[in-house]
């Protein structure tokens, strides 16, 4: 499944090729992202862009965001996505 449901979680290892256009989205999840190789940029809807490198970890929730690979090699990263539907702020 792309997204977890009913309090579940999904673990994936993904690869993003250089130049792949970001898909902006928002989910009702808590996301843990760990870069394993290459570089990964997180884009926010306010124009903020943060570049992650190998061993960097990000935890994010409830933002409109997208992922881009601005580097010259594939980026491999792990994600743990946990359902947060109904979570209180």
PDB file of N, CA, C and O in Angstrom:
ATOM      1  N   UNK A   1       0.833  -1.213   0.000  1.00  0.00           N
ATOM      2  CA  UNK A   1       0.000   0.000   0.000  1.00  0.00           C
ATOM      3  C   UNK A   1       0.858   1.251   0.000  1.00  0.00           C
ATOM      4  O   UNK A   1       1.950   1.277   0.568  1.00  0.00           O
ATOM      5  N   UNK A   2       0.344   2.284  -0.647  1.00  0.00           N
ATOM      6  CA  UNK A   2       1.070   3.556  -0.679  1.00  0.00           C
ATOM      7  C   UNK A   2       1.064   4.233   0.685  1.00  0.00           C
ATOM      8  O   UNK A   2       2.087   4.754   1.129  1.00  0.00           O
ATOM      9  N   UNK A   3      -0.086   4.225   1.345  1.00  0.00           N
ATOM     10  CA  UNK A   3      -0.212   4.877   2.655  1.00  0.00           C
ATOM     11  C   UNK A   3      -0.799   3.892   3.655  1.00  0.00           C
ATOM     12  O   UNK A   3      -1.610   3.044   3.285  1.00  0.00           O
ATOM     13  N   UNK A   4      -0.397   3.995   4.919  1.00  0.00           N
ATOM     14  CA  UNK A   4      -0.954   3.118   5.944  1.00  0.00           C
ATOM     15  C   UNK A   4      -2.363   3.557   6.335  1.00  0.00           C
ATOM     16  O   UNK A   4      -2.759   4.699   6.097  1.00  0.00           O
ATOM     17  N   UNK A   5      -3.102   2.650   6.930  1.00  0.00           N
ATOM     18  CA  UNK A   5      -4.433   2.984   7.435  1.00  0.00           C
ATOM     19  C   UNK A   5      -4.624   2.343   8.801  1.00  0.00           C
ATOM     20  O   UNK A   5      -3.858   1.470   9.206  1.00  0.00           O
ATOM     21  N   UNK A   6      -5.647   2.787   9.496  1.00  0.00           N
ATOM     22  CA  UNK A   6      -6.041   2.202  10.783  1.00  0.00           C
ATOM     23  C   UNK A   6      -4.889   2.089  11.777  1.00  0.00           C
ATOM     24  O   UNK A   6      -4.723   1.057  12.427  1.00  0.00           O
ATOM     25  N   UNK A   7      -4.096   3.149  11.892  1.00  0.00           N
ATOM     26  CA  UNK A   7      -3.008   3.158  12.860  1.00  0.00           C
ATOM     27  C   UNK A   7      -1.789   2.369  12.414  1.00  0.00           C
ATOM     28  O   UNK A   7      -0.878   2.158  13.215  1.00  0.00           O
ATOM     29  N   UNK A   8      -1.740   1.928  11.174  1.00  0.00           N
ATOM     30  CA  UNK A   8      -0.642   1.109  10.670  1.00  0.00           C
ATOM     31  C   UNK A   8       0.554   1.928  10.211  1.00  0.00           C
ATOM     32  O   UNK A   8       0.586   3.152  10.343  1.00  0.00           O
ATOM     33  N   UNK A   9       1.528   1.225   9.673  1.00  0.00           N
ATOM     34  CA  UNK A   9       2.757   1.849   9.174  1.00  0.00           C
ATOM     35  C   UNK A   9       3.200   1.135   7.900  1.00  0.00           C
ATOM     36  O   UNK A   9       2.876  -0.031   7.675  1.00  0.00           O
ATOM     37  N   UNK A  10       3.948   1.862   7.073  1.00  0.00           N
ATOM     38  CA  UNK A  10       4.525   1.312   5.853  1.00  0.00           C
ATOM     39  C   UNK A  10       6.003   1.681   5.841  1.00  0.00           C
ATOM     40  O   UNK A  10       6.369   2.833   6.076  1.00  0.00           O
ATOM     41  N   UNK A  11       6.856   0.681   5.561  1.00  0.00           N
ATOM     42  CA  UNK A  11       8.300   0.906   5.444  1.00  0.00           C
ATOM     43  C   UNK A  11       8.695   0.626   3.998  1.00  0.00           C
ATOM     44  O   UNK A  11       8.326  -0.403   3.432  1.00  0.00           O
ATOM     45  N   UNK A  12       9.452   1.558   3.404  1.00  0.00           N
ATOM     46  CA  UNK A  12       9.894   1.384   2.016  1.00  0.00           C
ATOM     47  C   UNK A  12      11.312   1.914   1.853  1.00  0.00           C
ATOM     48  O   UNK A  12      11.744   2.819   2.567  1.00  0.00           O
ATOM     49  N   UNK A  13      12.021   1.331   0.898  1.00  0.00           N
ATOM     50  CA  UNK A  13      13.277   1.913   0.420  1.00  0.00           C
ATOM     51  C   UNK A  13      13.020   2.300  -1.026  1.00  0.00           C
ATOM     52  O   UNK A  13      12.630   1.469  -1.846  1.00  0.00           O
ATOM     53  N   UNK A  14      13.244   3.572  -1.327  1.00  0.00           N
ATOM     54  CA  UNK A  14      12.927   4.130  -2.642  1.00  0.00           C
ATOM     55  C   UNK A  14      14.177   4.684  -3.296  1.00  0.00           C
ATOM     56  O   UNK A  14      15.171   4.966  -2.627  1.00  0.00           O
ATOM     57  N   UNK A  15      14.117   4.836  -4.612  1.00  0.00           N
ATOM     58  CA  UNK A  15      15.197   5.467  -5.353  1.00  0.00           C
ATOM     59  C   UNK A  15      14.589   6.544  -6.235  1.00  0.00           C
ATOM     60  O   UNK A  15      13.622   6.302  -6.958  1.00  0.00           O
ATOM     61  N   UNK A  16      15.166   7.732  -6.165  1.00  0.00           N
ATOM     62  CA  UNK A  16      14.694   8.876  -6.947  1.00  0.00           C
ATOM     63  C   UNK A  16      15.810   9.291  -7.897  1.00  0.00           C
ATOM     64  O   UNK A  16      16.925   9.592  -7.472  1.00  0.00           O
ATOM     65  N   UNK A  17      15.497   9.302  -9.176  1.00  0.00           N
ATOM     66  CA  UNK A  17      16.492   9.633 -10.188  1.00  0.00           C
ATOM     67  C   UNK A  17      16.676  11.152 -10.288  1.00  0.00           C
ATOM     68  O   UNK A  17      15.753  11.910  -9.992  1.00  0.00           O
ATOM     69  N   UNK A  18      17.866  11.594 -10.704  1.00  0.00           N
ATOM     70  CA  UNK A  18      18.090  13.032 -10.881  1.00  0.00           C
ATOM     71  C   UNK A  18      17.083  13.620 -11.880  1.00  0.00           C
ATOM     72  O   UNK A  18      16.753  12.998 -12.889  1.00  0.00           O
ATOM     73  N   UNK A  19      16.611  14.814 -11.577  1.00  0.00           N
ATOM     74  CA  UNK A  19      15.703  15.512 -12.480  1.00  0.00           C
ATOM     75  C   UNK A  19      14.246  15.096 -12.399  1.00  0.00           C
ATOM     76  O   UNK A  19      13.416  15.647 -13.123  1.00  0.00           O
ATOM     77  N   UNK A  20      13.906  14.138 -11.538  1.00  0.00           N
ATOM     78  CA  UNK A  20      12.508  13.744 -11.380  1.00  0.00           C
ATOM     79  C   UNK A  20      11.735  14.913 -10.788  1.00  0.00           C
ATOM     80  O   UNK A  20      12.115  15.412  -9.729  1.00  0.00           O
ATOM     81  N   UNK A  21      10.658  15.372 -11.436  1.00  0.00           N
ATOM     82  CA  UNK A  21       9.923  16.521 -10.900  1.00  0.00           C
ATOM     83  C   UNK A  21       9.222  16.155  -9.587  1.00  0.00           C
ATOM     84  O   UNK A  21       8.705  15.046  -9.454  1.00  0.00           O
ATOM     85  N   UNK A  22       9.199  17.072  -8.624  1.00  0.00           N
ATOM     86  CA  UNK A  22       8.539  16.782  -7.350  1.00  0.00           C
ATOM     87  C   UNK A  22       7.021  16.715  -7.504  1.00  0.00           C
ATOM     88  O   UNK A  22       6.429  17.450  -8.295  1.00  0.00           O
ATOM     89  N   UNK A  23       6.417  15.835  -6.747  1.00  0.00           N
ATOM     90  CA  UNK A  23       4.959  15.729  -6.670  1.00  0.00           C
ATOM     91  C   UNK A  23       4.556  16.319  -5.312  1.00  0.00           C
ATOM     92  O   UNK A  23       4.796  15.698  -4.276  1.00  0.00           O
ATOM     93  N   UNK A  24       3.953  17.495  -5.309  1.00  0.00           N
ATOM     94  CA  UNK A  24       3.556  18.143  -4.059  1.00  0.00           C
ATOM     95  C   UNK A  24       2.314  17.443  -3.515  1.00  0.00           C
ATOM     96  O   UNK A  24       1.364  17.183  -4.254  1.00  0.00           O
ATOM     97  N   UNK A  25       2.328  17.139  -2.217  1.00  0.00           N
ATOM     98  CA  UNK A  25       1.220  16.404  -1.609  1.00  0.00           C
ATOM     99  C   UNK A  25       1.203  16.635  -0.090  1.00  0.00           C
ATOM    100  O   UNK A  25       2.159  17.151   0.488  1.00  0.00           O
ATOM    101  N   UNK A  26       0.106  16.243   0.528  1.00  0.00           N
ATOM    102  CA  UNK A  26      -0.039  16.304   1.983  1.00  0.00           C
ATOM    103  C   UNK A  26      -0.760  15.040   2.412  1.00  0.00           C
ATOM    104  O   UNK A  26      -1.733  14.629   1.780  1.00  0.00           O
ATOM    105  N   UNK A  27      -0.290  14.429   3.477  1.00  0.00           N
ATOM    106  CA  UNK A  27      -0.906  13.208   3.983  1.00  0.00           C
ATOM    107  C   UNK A  27      -1.157  13.329   5.479  1.00  0.00           C
ATOM    108  O   UNK A  27      -0.539  14.152   6.155  1.00  0.00           O
ATOM    109  N   UNK A  28      -2.049  12.521   5.983  1.00  0.00           N
ATOM    110  CA  UNK A  28      -2.329  12.450   7.420  1.00  0.00           C
ATOM    111  C   UNK A  28      -1.443  11.364   8.025  1.00  0.00           C
ATOM    112  O   UNK A  28      -1.928  10.349   8.526  1.00  0.00           O
ATOM    113  N   UNK A  29      -0.123  11.602   7.964  1.00  0.00           N
ATOM    114  CA  UNK A  29       0.847  10.629   8.450  1.00  0.00           C
ATOM    115  C   UNK A  29       1.989  11.347   9.165  1.00  0.00           C
ATOM    116  O   UNK A  29       2.170  12.558   9.034  1.00  0.00           O
ATOM    117  N   UNK A  30       2.744  10.572   9.915  1.00  0.00           N
ATOM    118  CA  UNK A  30       4.034  11.003  10.438  1.00  0.00           C
ATOM    119  C   UNK A  30       5.056  10.257   9.593  1.00  0.00           C
ATOM    120  O   UNK A  30       5.006   9.032   9.486  1.00  0.00           O
ATOM    121  N   UNK A  31       5.986  11.000   8.991  1.00  0.00           N
ATOM    122  CA  UNK A  31       6.946  10.413   8.055  1.00  0.00           C
ATOM    123  C   UNK A  31       8.364  10.535   8.604  1.00  0.00           C
ATOM    124  O   UNK A  31       8.792  11.613   9.017  1.00  0.00           O
ATOM    125  N   UNK A  32       9.081   9.421   8.602  1.00  0.00           N
ATOM    126  CA  UNK A  32      10.504   9.388   8.923  1.00  0.00           C
ATOM    127  C   UNK A  32      11.231   9.113   7.620  1.00  0.00           C
ATOM    128  O   UNK A  32      10.907   8.148   6.928  1.00  0.00           O
ATOM    129  N   UNK A  33      12.208   9.943   7.270  1.00  0.00           N
ATOM    130  CA  UNK A  33      12.956   9.800   6.034  1.00  0.00           C
ATOM    131  C   UNK A  33      14.439   9.741   6.390  1.00  0.00           C
ATOM    132  O   UNK A  33      14.942  10.580   7.136  1.00  0.00           O
ATOM    133  N   UNK A  34      15.136   8.732   5.843  1.00  0.00           N
ATOM    134  CA  UNK A  34      16.572   8.569   6.071  1.00  0.00           C
ATOM    135  C   UNK A  34      17.240   8.438   4.705  1.00  0.00           C
ATOM    136  O   UNK A  34      16.919   7.527   3.942  1.00  0.00           O
ATOM    137  N   UNK A  35      18.160   9.338   4.396  1.00  0.00           N
ATOM    138  CA  UNK A  35      18.878   9.269   3.121  1.00  0.00           C
ATOM    139  C   UNK A  35      20.012   8.251   3.255  1.00  0.00           C
ATOM    140  O   UNK A  35      20.829   8.322   4.173  1.00  0.00           O
ATOM    141  N   UNK A  36      20.040   7.309   2.321  1.00  0.00           N
ATOM    142  CA  UNK A  36      21.057   6.261   2.322  1.00  0.00           C
ATOM    143  C   UNK A  36      22.194   6.570   1.339  1.00  0.00           C
ATOM    144  O   UNK A  36      23.353   6.260   1.616  1.00  0.00           O
ATOM    145  N   UNK A  37      21.864   7.182   0.186  1.00  0.00           N
ATOM    146  CA  UNK A  37      22.870   7.519  -0.827  1.00  0.00           C
ATOM    147  C   UNK A  37      22.352   8.675  -1.673  1.00  0.00           C
ATOM    148  O   UNK A  37      21.149   8.786  -1.907  1.00  0.00           O
ATOM    149  N   UNK A  38      23.259   9.535  -2.133  1.00  0.00           N
ATOM    150  CA  UNK A  38      22.862  10.666  -2.965  1.00  0.00           C
ATOM    151  C   UNK A  38      22.335  11.819  -2.132  1.00  0.00           C
ATOM    152  O   UNK A  38      22.565  11.889  -0.925  1.00  0.00           O
ATOM    153  N   UNK A  39      21.623  12.724  -2.794  1.00  0.00           N
ATOM    154  CA  UNK A  39      21.030  13.862  -2.103  1.00  0.00           C
ATOM    155  C   UNK A  39      19.532  13.914  -2.403  1.00  0.00           C
ATOM    156  O   UNK A  39      19.085  13.517  -3.480  1.00  0.00           O
ATOM    157  N   UNK A  40      18.776  14.406  -1.440  1.00  0.00           N
ATOM    158  CA  UNK A  40      17.328  14.505  -1.537  1.00  0.00           C
ATOM    159  C   UNK A  40      16.907  15.877  -1.036  1.00  0.00           C
ATOM    160  O   UNK A  40      17.304  16.293   0.052  1.00  0.00           O
ATOM    161  N   UNK A  41      16.108  16.577  -1.822  1.00  0.00           N
ATOM    162  CA  UNK A  41      15.628  17.894  -1.408  1.00  0.00           C
ATOM    163  C   UNK A  41      14.150  17.826  -1.084  1.00  0.00           C
ATOM    164  O   UNK A  41      13.361  17.301  -1.870  1.00  0.00           O
ATOM    165  N   UNK A  42      13.767  18.361   0.083  1.00  0.00           N
ATOM    166  CA  UNK A  42      12.367  18.479   0.471  1.00  0.00           C
ATOM    167  C   UNK A  42      11.928  19.889   0.117  1.00  0.00           C
ATOM    168  O   UNK A  42      12.549  20.866   0.535  1.00  0.00           O
ATOM    169  N   UNK A  43      10.857  19.990  -0.652  1.00  0.00           N
ATOM    170  CA  UNK A  43      10.298  21.279  -1.033  1.00  0.00           C
ATOM    171  C   UNK A  43       8.993  21.477  -0.288  1.00  0.00           C
ATOM    172  O   UNK A  43       8.176  20.561  -0.197  1.00  0.00           O
ATOM    173  N   UNK A  44       8.798  22.680   0.246  1.00  0.00           N
ATOM    174  CA  UNK A  44       7.549  23.025   0.929  1.00  0.00           C
ATOM    175  C   UNK A  44       6.783  24.032   0.080  1.00  0.00           C
ATOM    176  O   UNK A  44       7.361  24.702  -0.776  1.00  0.00           O
ATOM    177  N   UNK A  45       5.482  24.134   0.324  1.00  0.00           N
ATOM    178  CA  UNK A  45       4.643  25.022  -0.488  1.00  0.00           C
ATOM    179  C   UNK A  45       4.950  26.499  -0.278  1.00  0.00           C
ATOM    180  O   UNK A  45       4.491  27.331  -1.061  1.00  0.00           O
ATOM    181  N   UNK A  46       5.714  26.852   0.761  1.00  0.00           N
ATOM    182  CA  UNK A  46       6.089  28.258   0.966  1.00  0.00           C
ATOM    183  C   UNK A  46       7.403  28.615   0.262  1.00  0.00           C
ATOM    184  O   UNK A  46       7.914  29.724   0.421  1.00  0.00           O
ATOM    185  N   UNK A  47       7.952  27.666  -0.522  1.00  0.00           N
ATOM    186  CA  UNK A  47       9.186  27.905  -1.252  1.00  0.00           C
ATOM    187  C   UNK A  47      10.440  27.426  -0.548  1.00  0.00           C
ATOM    188  O   UNK A  47      11.521  27.455  -1.137  1.00  0.00           O
ATOM    189  N   UNK A  48      10.325  26.986   0.698  1.00  0.00           N
ATOM    190  CA  UNK A  48      11.470  26.463   1.427  1.00  0.00           C
ATOM    191  C   UNK A  48      11.955  25.176   0.773  1.00  0.00           C
ATOM    192  O   UNK A  48      11.156  24.343   0.345  1.00  0.00           O
ATOM    193  N   UNK A  49      13.273  25.026   0.701  1.00  0.00           N
ATOM    194  CA  UNK A  49      13.872  23.799   0.184  1.00  0.00           C
ATOM    195  C   UNK A  49      15.021  23.406   1.096  1.00  0.00           C
ATOM    196  O   UNK A  49      15.899  24.220   1.383  1.00  0.00           O
ATOM    197  N   UNK A  50      15.017  22.159   1.551  1.00  0.00           N
ATOM    198  CA  UNK A  50      16.045  21.652   2.443  1.00  0.00           C
ATOM    199  C   UNK A  50      16.688  20.439   1.788  1.00  0.00           C
ATOM    200  O   UNK A  50      15.992  19.499   1.404  1.00  0.00           O
ATOM    201  N   UNK A  51      18.016  20.452   1.658  1.00  0.00           N
ATOM    202  CA  UNK A  51      18.718  19.333   1.040  1.00  0.00           C
ATOM    203  C   UNK A  51      19.273  18.400   2.105  1.00  0.00           C
ATOM    204  O   UNK A  51      19.926  18.826   3.058  1.00  0.00           O
ATOM    205  N   UNK A  52      18.995  17.111   1.914  1.00  0.00           N
ATOM    206  CA  UNK A  52      19.464  16.069   2.826  1.00  0.00           C
ATOM    207  C   UNK A  52      20.547  15.254   2.123  1.00  0.00           C
ATOM    208  O   UNK A  52      20.506  15.059   0.908  1.00  0.00           O
ATOM    209  N   UNK A  53      21.518  14.780   2.911  1.00  0.00           N
ATOM    210  CA  UNK A  53      22.624  13.969   2.409  1.00  0.00           C
ATOM    211  C   UNK A  53      22.645  12.628   3.152  1.00  0.00           C
ATOM    212  O   UNK A  53      21.895  12.452   4.112  1.00  0.00           O
ATOM    213  N   UNK A  54      23.489  11.682   2.726  1.00  0.00           N
ATOM    214  CA  UNK A  54      23.513  10.383   3.401  1.00  0.00           C
ATOM    215  C   UNK A  54      23.623  10.502   4.919  1.00  0.00           C
ATOM    216  O   UNK A  54      24.417  11.276   5.452  1.00  0.00           O
ATOM    217  N   UNK A  55      22.809   9.719   5.580  1.00  0.00           N
ATOM    218  CA  UNK A  55      22.706   9.625   7.044  1.00  0.00           C
ATOM    219  C   UNK A  55      21.865  10.728   7.661  1.00  0.00           C
ATOM    220  O   UNK A  55      21.646  10.714   8.873  1.00  0.00           O
ATOM    221  N   UNK A  56      21.383  11.689   6.872  1.00  0.00           N
ATOM    222  CA  UNK A  56      20.470  12.695   7.408  1.00  0.00           C
ATOM    223  C   UNK A  56      19.102  12.047   7.633  1.00  0.00           C
ATOM    224  O   UNK A  56      18.675  11.172   6.879  1.00  0.00           O
ATOM    225  N   UNK A  57      18.434  12.502   8.689  1.00  0.00           N
ATOM    226  CA  UNK A  57      17.110  11.996   9.057  1.00  0.00           C
ATOM    227  C   UNK A  57      16.168  13.179   9.180  1.00  0.00           C
ATOM    228  O   UNK A  57      16.531  14.219   9.730  1.00  0.00           O
ATOM    229  N   UNK A  58      14.955  13.014   8.665  1.00  0.00           N
ATOM    230  CA  UNK A  58      13.930  14.047   8.807  1.00  0.00           C
ATOM    231  C   UNK A  58      12.653  13.381   9.305  1.00  0.00           C
ATOM    232  O   UNK A  58      12.309  12.275   8.889  1.00  0.00           O
ATOM    233  N   UNK A  59      11.962  14.069  10.194  1.00  0.00           N
ATOM    234  CA  UNK A  59      10.637  13.645  10.641  1.00  0.00           C
ATOM    235  C   UNK A  59       9.697  14.778  10.286  1.00  0.00           C
ATOM    236  O   UNK A  59       9.930  15.924  10.669  1.00  0.00           O
ATOM    237  N   UNK A  60       8.639  14.469   9.558  1.00  0.00           N
ATOM    238  CA  UNK A  60       7.726  15.535   9.145  1.00  0.00           C
ATOM    239  C   UNK A  60       6.283  15.044   9.258  1.00  0.00           C
ATOM    240  O   UNK A  60       5.996  13.851   9.158  1.00  0.00           O
ATOM    241  N   UNK A  61       5.398  15.998   9.467  1.00  0.00           N
ATOM    242  CA  UNK A  61       3.978  15.685   9.572  1.00  0.00           C
ATOM    243  C   UNK A  61       3.146  16.885   9.146  1.00  0.00           C
ATOM    244  O   UNK A  61       3.392  18.015   9.567  1.00  0.00           O
ATOM    245  N   UNK A  62       2.170  16.619   8.317  1.00  0.00           N
ATOM    246  CA  UNK A  62       1.139  17.602   8.034  1.00  0.00           C
ATOM    247  C   UNK A  62       1.544  18.795   7.204  1.00  0.00           C
ATOM    248  O   UNK A  62       0.894  19.838   7.287  1.00  0.00           O
ATOM    249  N   UNK A  63       2.600  18.686   6.399  1.00  0.00           N
ATOM    250  CA  UNK A  63       2.969  19.789   5.531  1.00  0.00           C
ATOM    251  C   UNK A  63       2.679  19.415   4.077  1.00  0.00           C
ATOM    252  O   UNK A  63       2.674  18.239   3.714  1.00  0.00           O
ATOM    253  N   UNK A  64       2.442  20.423   3.264  1.00  0.00           N
ATOM    254  CA  UNK A  64       2.397  20.203   1.820  1.00  0.00           C
ATOM    255  C   UNK A  64       3.855  20.159   1.384  1.00  0.00           C
ATOM    256  O   UNK A  64       4.585  21.137   1.544  1.00  0.00           O
ATOM    257  N   UNK A  65       4.280  19.023   0.834  1.00  0.00           N
ATOM    258  CA  UNK A  65       5.690  18.838   0.517  1.00  0.00           C
ATOM    259  C   UNK A  65       5.864  17.981  -0.734  1.00  0.00           C
ATOM    260  O   UNK A  65       4.935  17.318  -1.193  1.00  0.00           O
ATOM    261  N   UNK A  66       7.070  18.016  -1.263  1.00  0.00           N
ATOM    262  CA  UNK A  66       7.441  17.175  -2.396  1.00  0.00           C
ATOM    263  C   UNK A  66       8.925  16.871  -2.295  1.00  0.00           C
ATOM    264  O   UNK A  66       9.658  17.551  -1.577  1.00  0.00           O
ATOM    265  N   UNK A  67       9.367  15.841  -3.020  1.00  0.00           N
ATOM    266  CA  UNK A  67      10.756  15.417  -2.992  1.00  0.00           C
ATOM    267  C   UNK A  67      11.383  15.597  -4.365  1.00  0.00           C
ATOM    268  O   UNK A  67      10.754  15.304  -5.382  1.00  0.00           O
ATOM    269  N   UNK A  68      12.631  16.082  -4.398  1.00  0.00           N
ATOM    270  CA  UNK A  68      13.352  16.265  -5.652  1.00  0.00           C
ATOM    271  C   UNK A  68      14.787  15.797  -5.475  1.00  0.00           C
ATOM    272  O   UNK A  68      15.350  15.869  -4.383  1.00  0.00           O
ATOM    273  N   UNK A  69      15.361  15.325  -6.549  1.00  0.00           N
ATOM    274  CA  UNK A  69      16.776  14.966  -6.564  1.00  0.00           C
ATOM    275  C   UNK A  69      17.477  15.977  -7.447  1.00  0.00           C
ATOM    276  O   UNK A  69      17.389  15.906  -8.672  1.00  0.00           O
ATOM    277  N   UNK A  70      18.175  16.919  -6.829  1.00  0.00           N
ATOM    278  CA  UNK A  70      18.887  17.967  -7.560  1.00  0.00           C
ATOM    279  C   UNK A  70      20.321  17.554  -7.877  1.00  0.00           C
ATOM    280  O   UNK A  70      21.045  18.295  -8.542  1.00  0.00           O
ATOM    281  N   UNK A  71      20.741  16.366  -7.403  1.00  0.00           N
ATOM    282  CA  UNK A  71      22.102  15.894  -7.603  1.00  0.00           C
ATOM    283  C   UNK A  71      22.297  15.230  -8.960  1.00  0.00           C
ATOM    284  O   UNK A  71      21.411  15.260  -9.813  1.00  0.00           O
ATOM    285  N   UNK A  72      23.467  14.633  -9.145  1.00  0.00           N
ATOM    286  CA  UNK A  72      23.797  14.004 -10.412  1.00  0.00           C
ATOM    287  C   UNK A  72      23.745  12.492 -10.382  1.00  0.00           C
ATOM    288  O   UNK A  72      24.070  11.845 -11.378  1.00  0.00           O
ATOM    289  N   UNK A  73      23.343  11.910  -9.258  1.00  0.00           N
ATOM    290  CA  UNK A  73      23.259  10.454  -9.140  1.00  0.00           C
ATOM    291  C   UNK A  73      21.940  10.078  -8.480  1.00  0.00           C
ATOM    292  O   UNK A  73      21.314  10.918  -7.834  1.00  0.00           O
ATOM    293  N   UNK A  74      21.507   8.827  -8.633  1.00  0.00           N
ATOM    294  CA  UNK A  74      20.260   8.419  -7.980  1.00  0.00           C
ATOM    295  C   UNK A  74      20.345   8.616  -6.462  1.00  0.00           C
ATOM    296  O   UNK A  74      21.415   8.485  -5.866  1.00  0.00           O
ATOM    297  N   UNK A  75      19.221   8.925  -5.862  1.00  0.00           N
ATOM    298  CA  UNK A  75      19.133   9.053  -4.406  1.00  0.00           C
ATOM    299  C   UNK A  75      18.347   7.862  -3.880  1.00  0.00           C
ATOM    300  O   UNK A  75      17.233   7.595  -4.330  1.00  0.00           O
ATOM    301  N   UNK A  76      18.927   7.154  -2.932  1.00  0.00           N
ATOM    302  CA  UNK A  76      18.238   6.043  -2.276  1.00  0.00           C
ATOM    303  C   UNK A  76      17.910   6.485  -0.857  1.00  0.00           C
ATOM    304  O   UNK A  76      18.773   6.977  -0.130  1.00  0.00           O
ATOM    305  N   UNK A  77      16.648   6.302  -0.475  1.00  0.00           N
ATOM    306  CA  UNK A  77      16.235   6.717   0.862  1.00  0.00           C
ATOM    307  C   UNK A  77      15.190   5.767   1.416  1.00  0.00           C
ATOM    308  O   UNK A  77      14.443   5.133   0.671  1.00  0.00           O
ATOM    309  N   UNK A  78      15.153   5.682   2.731  1.00  0.00           N
ATOM    310  CA  UNK A  78      14.184   4.844   3.430  1.00  0.00           C
ATOM    311  C   UNK A  78      13.104   5.737   4.010  1.00  0.00           C
ATOM    312  O   UNK A  78      13.382   6.841   4.479  1.00  0.00           O
ATOM    313  N   UNK A  79      11.866   5.252   3.977  1.00  0.00           N
ATOM    314  CA  UNK A  79      10.756   5.979   4.589  1.00  0.00           C
ATOM    315  C   UNK A  79       9.978   5.045   5.498  1.00  0.00           C
ATOM    316  O   UNK A  79       9.758   3.875   5.183  1.00  0.00           O
ATOM    317  N   UNK A  80       9.574   5.584   6.615  1.00  0.00           N
ATOM    318  CA  UNK A  80       8.630   4.917   7.509  1.00  0.00           C
ATOM    319  C   UNK A  80       7.469   5.892   7.632  1.00  0.00           C
ATOM    320  O   UNK A  80       7.630   7.004   8.135  1.00  0.00           O
ATOM    321  N   UNK A  81       6.305   5.469   7.170  1.00  0.00           N
ATOM    322  CA  UNK A  81       5.119   6.329   7.135  1.00  0.00           C
ATOM    323  C   UNK A  81       4.099   5.718   8.087  1.00  0.00           C
ATOM    324  O   UNK A  81       3.687   4.571   7.918  1.00  0.00           O
ATOM    325  N   UNK A  82       3.695   6.496   9.091  1.00  0.00           N
ATOM    326  CA  UNK A  82       2.786   6.012  10.141  1.00  0.00           C
ATOM    327  C   UNK A  82       1.485   6.781  10.055  1.00  0.00           C
ATOM    328  O   UNK A  82       1.490   8.010   9.987  1.00  0.00           O
ATOM    329  N   UNK A  83       0.370   6.065  10.056  1.00  0.00           N
ATOM    330  CA  UNK A  83      -0.950   6.696  10.004  1.00  0.00           C
ATOM    331  C   UNK A  83      -1.136   7.616  11.203  1.00  0.00           C
ATOM    332  O   UNK A  83      -0.906   7.212  12.343  1.00  0.00           O
ATOM    333  N   UNK A  84      -1.554   8.858  10.943  1.00  0.00           N
ATOM    334  CA  UNK A  84      -1.799   9.824  12.004  1.00  0.00           C
ATOM    335  C   UNK A  84      -3.192  10.434  11.871  1.00  0.00           C
ATOM    336  O   UNK A  84      -3.447  11.513  12.405  1.00  0.00           O
ATOM    337  N   UNK A  85      -4.094   9.753  11.165  1.00  0.00           N
ATOM    338  CA  UNK A  85      -5.453  10.248  11.020  1.00  0.00           C
ATOM    339  C   UNK A  85      -6.073  10.430  12.397  1.00  0.00           C
ATOM    340  O   UNK A  85      -6.080   9.509  13.214  1.00  0.00           O
ATOM    341  N   UNK A  86      -6.584  11.604  12.640  1.00  0.00           N
ATOM    342  CA  UNK A  86      -7.223  11.876  13.922  1.00  0.00           C
ATOM    343  C   UNK A  86      -6.269  12.239  15.047  1.00  0.00           C
ATOM    344  O   UNK A  86      -6.700  12.446  16.181  1.00  0.00           O
ATOM    345  N   UNK A  87      -4.972  12.317  14.748  1.00  0.00           N
ATOM    346  CA  UNK A  87      -4.010  12.697  15.787  1.00  0.00           C
ATOM    347  C   UNK A  87      -4.245  14.133  16.215  1.00  0.00           C
ATOM    348  O   UNK A  87      -4.593  14.988  15.401  1.00  0.00           O
ATOM    349  N   UNK A  88      -4.055  14.387  17.488  1.00  0.00           N
ATOM    350  CA  UNK A  88      -4.239  15.752  17.998  1.00  0.00           C
ATOM    351  C   UNK A  88      -2.939  16.516  17.880  1.00  0.00           C
ATOM    352  O   UNK A  88      -1.855  15.946  17.998  1.00  0.00           O
ATOM    353  N   UNK A  89      -3.056  17.801  17.649  1.00  0.00           N
ATOM    354  CA  UNK A  89      -1.878  18.669  17.540  1.00  0.00           C
ATOM    355  C   UNK A  89      -1.233  18.824  18.895  1.00  0.00           C
ATOM    356  O   UNK A  89      -0.224  19.517  19.023  1.00  0.00           O
TER     357      UNK A  89
END
